[in-house]
């Protein structure tokens, strides 16, 4: 299967779909969530965003329920341009928005994309393959200070400074072009017995930076709150603490940093209200069937 959707039942329930409503799937990928949303629509409409070439091919595949479906519109774009693209379709308000963050199983399993620590492939990691800047460019061009910053901030690497120095030293000797080239360097600095986790943290840091994932997520959350109708639902599944913290803060405080602001009467000024106080996590059954679900955290918010 192209991609098994995570927390499918819970996220669809969280959307509380109206048959004639307008919905947005911000991370189409393999179309698992979209397929389920479409099943609940009668006169409604679903807009699906994805910047990945493979996702577009999947949406346009004649064998899929999306093909020539009047209720479905695929938009090949990063979700940070949510408002801009919906405006082209004369949509200013929607009933529900779903985002399943992170990368699809298909992208991970495609060695040439360079997302996975399991295969040797090009050091790429671009979600949008039309983009010029790749992980190879990052490794070749970033200063030691910037490498230290992203490894520490996005990978939460304990020895980020030492590793940044090592990368800069090694790239002078020879160009670092493949995931194996990079892993050969990492091997020397990974904690004994936790090599795989260390590799994954470094790859995560590079991927986030290459695709500007945090900035795009912030922009998307702000726009989502603006275009949701009152009572509309935002459903977000995140896979690491950095993403989850941004989502949690924005839902809880209407901002990404600092405390919630209050009006003259002491009422909190924020566009969304959390539906679930604690994130919903996958059941043991789901994790057995799909190990990727283990780290998924689902948050649901309603427009005030």
C-alpha positions in Angstrom: 0.0 0.0 0.0 1.2 3.5 -0.9 0.6 4.8 2.7 -1.4 3.7 5.7 -3.2 6.7 7.2 -2.5 7.2 10.9 -5.3 7.7 13.5 -7.8 7.6 10.6 -11.0 6.9 12.6 -10.2 9.5 15.3 -9.3 12.2 12.9 -12.4 11.8 10.8 -14.5 11.8 14.0 -12.7 14.9 15.1 -13.7 16.7 11.9 -17.5 16.1 12.6 -18.1 16.2 8.8 -21.3 17.8 7.4 -22.3 16.1 4.1 -22.6 19.5 2.4 -19.5 21.1 4.0 -16.2 22.3 2.5 -13.1 20.5 3.8 -9.4 20.7 3.3 -6.8 17.9 3.5 -3.6 19.8 3.8 -1.4 16.7 3.4 -2.9 14.5 0.7 0.1 12.0 0.4 -1.4 8.6 -0.4 -4.9 9.9 -0.1 -6.0 7.7 2.9 -7.6 10.5 4.9 -9.0 12.2 1.7 -10.7 8.9 0.7 -12.5 8.7 4.0 -13.6 12.4 4.0 -15.1 11.9 0.5 -17.1 9.0 1.7 -18.9 11.3 4.2 -19.6 14.1 1.6 -22.8 14.4 -0.4 -23.0 17.9 -1.9 -19.8 18.9 -0.1 -16.3 19.6 -1.5 -12.8 18.5 -0.6 -9.7 20.4 -1.5 -6.4 18.5 -1.1 -3.0 20.0 -0.9 0.4 18.4 -1.6 3.6 19.6 -3.1 5.0 16.2 -3.9 5.1 14.9 -7.5 4.2 11.3 -6.4 1.2 12.6 -4.4 -0.1 14.4 -7.5 0.3 11.3 -9.7 -1.6 9.4 -7.0 -4.5 12.0 -7.1 -4.7 11.8 -10.9 -4.6 8.0 -11.1 -7.6 6.7 -13.0 -8.0 3.8 -10.6 -8.4 6.1 -7.5 -11.8 7.6 -6.3 -10.3 11.1 -6.7 -10.1 10.9 -10.5 -12.6 13.2 -12.2 -14.6 13.4 -8.9 -16.6 16.6 -8.9 -16.4 16.7 -5.1 -12.6 16.7 -5.1 -10.0 19.2 -6.1 -6.2 18.6 -5.9 -3.9 21.6 -5.4 -0.2 21.1 -6.0 1.2 23.5 -3.4 2.7 23.7 0.1 0.0 24.1 2.7 1.6 27.4 3.8 -0.2 28.9 0.8 -3.6 27.7 2.0 -5.5 30.9 1.8 -4.0 32.0 -1.5 -5.0 28.9 -3.4 -8.5 28.6 -1.9 -9.1 32.1 -3.0 -8.5 31.1 -6.6 -11.4 28.7 -6.1 -13.5 31.5 -4.5 -13.4 29.8 -1.1 -13.0 32.1 1.9 -14.4 29.9 4.6 -14.3 26.1 5.3 -16.0 23.7 7.7 -12.9 21.6 8.6 -9.2 21.3 8.0 -7.0 18.2 8.5 -3.2 18.0 8.5 -1.2 14.8 9.0 2.3 16.2 9.4 5.5 14.4 8.8 6.4 12.3 5.7 4.5 9.6 4.0 5.6 5.9 4.2 6.0 6.1 0.4 8.5 9.0 0.6 10.5 7.2 3.3 10.6 3.9 1.4 11.8 5.6 -1.8 15.6 5.4 -1.4 16.3 8.1 -4.1 14.5 10.7 -2.0 17.1 10.5 0.8 14.6 10.7 3.7 15.4 7.3 5.2 18.4 6.2 7.3 17.8 2.7 6.1 18.8 3.1 2.5 21.8 4.6 0.6 20.5 7.3 -1.7 21.1 10.9 -2.8 21.2 13.4 0.1 18.0 15.1 -1.1 15.1 15.3 1.4 13.1 17.8 -0.7 9.3 17.5 -0.3 8.9 19.6 -3.4 11.1 18.2 -6.0 11.0 21.4 -8.0 12.8 23.2 -5.2 16.5 24.0 -5.8 17.8 23.6 -2.3 18.5 20.1 -1.0 20.1 18.4 2.1 23.3 18.0 0.0 23.4 21.8 -0.4 22.7 22.4 3.3 25.6 20.1 4.3 27.9 21.7 1.7 27.1 25.4 2.4 25.9 26.0 5.9 28.4 27.5 8.4 29.5 25.6 11.4 27.3 27.9 13.6 24.2 27.3 11.5 24.7 23.5 11.4 25.1 23.6 15.2 21.9 25.6 15.5 19.7 23.3 13.3 21.1 20.1 14.8 20.5 21.3 18.3 17.1 22.9 17.6 15.5 20.6 15.2 17.3 17.3 15.9 17.7 17.9 19.7 21.2 16.4 19.3 23.2 16.6 22.5 26.6 16.9 20.8 25.4 19.2 18.1 28.5 21.5 18.3 31.0 18.6 17.9 29.0 17.1 15.1 28.8 20.5 13.2 32.6 20.8 13.5 33.1 17.3 12.2 30.8 17.9 9.2 32.7 21.1 8.3 36.1 19.2 8.6 34.9 16.2 6.5 33.4 18.2 3.7 36.8 19.9 3.1 38.3 16.4 2.5 35.6 15.2 0.2 32.1 16.1 -1.0 29.2 14.6 1.1 26.7 13.6 -1.5 24.8 10.4 -0.3 23.0 9.4 2.9 25.8 6.8 3.4 28.5 9.5 3.2 26.7 11.3 6.0 26.1 8.2 8.1 29.8 7.3 7.9 30.5 10.6 9.7 27.6 10.2 12.2 28.7 6.7 13.2 31.7 8.2 15.0 29.6 10.6 17.2 26.5 8.5 17.8 26.0 7.1 21.4 26.8 3.4 21.7 23.6 1.3 21.2 21.5 4.3 20.1 23.0 4.8 16.7 19.7 4.4 14.8 17.9 7.0 16.9 20.9 9.4 16.5 20.8 9.0 12.7 17.0 9.6 12.7 17.4 12.8 14.8 20.1 14.2 12.4 18.0 13.3 9.3 14.9 15.0 10.9 16.9 18.2 11.6 18.1 18.4 8.0 14.6 17.6 6.6 12.9 20.3 8.7 15.4 22.9 7.6 15.4 21.9 3.9 11.6 22.2 3.7 11.2 25.1 6.2 8.7 22.9 8.0 8.4 24.9 11.2 7.8 28.2 9.4 5.3 26.6 7.0 3.5 25.0 10.0 3.2 28.4 11.8 1.9 30.1 8.7 -0.6 27.2 8.1 -2.0 27.3 11.6 -2.6 31.1 11.5 -4.4 30.8 8.2 -6.4 27.8 9.2 -7.8 29.8 12.2 -8.7 32.7 9.9 -10.6 30.6 7.3 -12.5 28.2 9.5 -16.1 29.0 10.0 -17.3 29.4 13.6 -17.7 25.9 15.0 -15.4 24.6 12.2 -12.8 22.0 13.3 -9.0 21.9 12.9 -7.5 18.4 13.2 -3.7 18.0 13.3 -1.5 14.9 13.7 2.1 15.6 14.6 5.0 13.2 15.0 7.7 15.0 17.1 7.7 17.3 20.1 8.7 20.4 18.1 5.6 20.2 15.8 3.3 19.2 18.7 4.5 22.1 20.8 3.7 24.6 18.1 0.2 23.1 17.5 -0.5 22.9 21.3 0.6 26.5 21.9 -1.4 27.9 19.0 -4.6 26.1 20.0 -4.2 27.0 23.7 -2.9 30.5 23.4 -3.5 31.8 19.9 0.3 32.3 19.6 3.4 30.3 19.4 5.4 31.8 22.2 4.5 33.6 25.5 1.3 33.7 27.4 -2.2 34.0 26.1 -3.4 37.7 25.8 -6.6 38.9 27.6 -9.0 41.6 26.8 -10.1 44.4 29.3 -12.6 42.0 30.9 -10.0 39.2 31.4 -11.3 37.1 28.5 -8.7 35.1 26.6 -8.0 36.4 23.1 -7.5 33.4 20.8 -9.3 32.0 17.8 -9.5 28.3 18.7 -10.5 26.2 21.6 -9.1 22.7 22.3 -11.6 19.9 21.9 -9.3 17.4 23.6 -7.1 18.6 26.5 -4.6 15.8 25.9 -3.5 14.6 22.5 -5.1 11.4 21.2 -2.6 8.6 20.5 -2.9 5.4 18.5 -4.1 2.2 20.1 -1.8 -0.8 20.6 -3.7 -2.6 17.8 -3.0 0.3 15.3 0.7 0.5 16.3 1.1 -3.3 15.7 -0.4 -2.9 12.2 1.4 0.4 11.5 4.5 1.1 13.7 4.7 4.7 12.3 1.5 5.5 14.3 3.5 5.1 17.6 4.7 8.7 17.6 1.5 10.3 16.3 -0.3 12.8 18.5 -3.7 14.1 17.4 -5.1 17.5 18.5 -8.5 18.8 17.7 -9.6 22.4 18.0 -12.8 24.3 17.3 -13.1 27.9 15.9 -14.6 30.1 18.6 
